[in-house]
């Protein structure tokens, strides 16, 4: 129900990584998916990097690479190196907190 609102909420982010979404207690809405959200985010701000992930763990790999000094990545989608003042926000339902815990240990 909040697809457009979420897309606009990510408006000031430099990079947006979106893991698969799922219905919690409600029925899934046809046409609403993490790829639809990523597409809308990219449409609203084409210069921003937006990626629909296949799993939350993919965020850990991409962000861990961005935290290294070299910034080299084997991924087609590379996040600029992260530094002081950069903020990573993980939010969602289910076990998305695993991403934050894995990054803290990376």
Residue pairs with C-beta under 8 A, 6 or more apart in sequence:
1 29
3 32
3 36
3 37
3 40
4 40
6 37
7 37
7 40
7 41
7 44
8 44
10 16
10 41
11 44
11 45
13 48
14 48
14 49
14 80
15 48
15 49
15 50
15 79
15 80
16 38
16 41
16 48
16 49
16 50
16 51
17 51
17 53
17 58
17 59
17 62
17 63
18 34
18 37
18 38
18 41
18 50
18 51
18 52
18 53
19 34
19 53
19 55
19 56
19 58
19 59
19 92
19 96
19 99
20 33
20 34
20 53
20 54
20 55
20 56
21 32
21 33
21 34
21 37
21 92
22 28
22 93
22 94
23 29
24 93
34 52
34 53
35 52
37 52
38 50
38 51
38 52
39 52
41 48
41 50
42 48
42 50
49 77
49 79
51 62
51 77
53 59
56 92
56 95
56 96
56 98
56 99
57 98
57 99
57 102
59 90
59 99
60 99
60 102
60 103
60 106
61 75
62 73
62 75
62 77
62 78
62 79
63 79
63 82
63 88
63 103
63 106
64 102
64 103
64 106
65 71
65 72
65 73
65 74
65 75
65 78
65 79
66 73
66 78
66 79
66 80
66 81
66 82
67 81
67 82
67 103
67 106
68 81
69 81
71 78
71 80
71 81
73 79
82 88
88 103
90 96
90 97
90 99
90 100
90 103
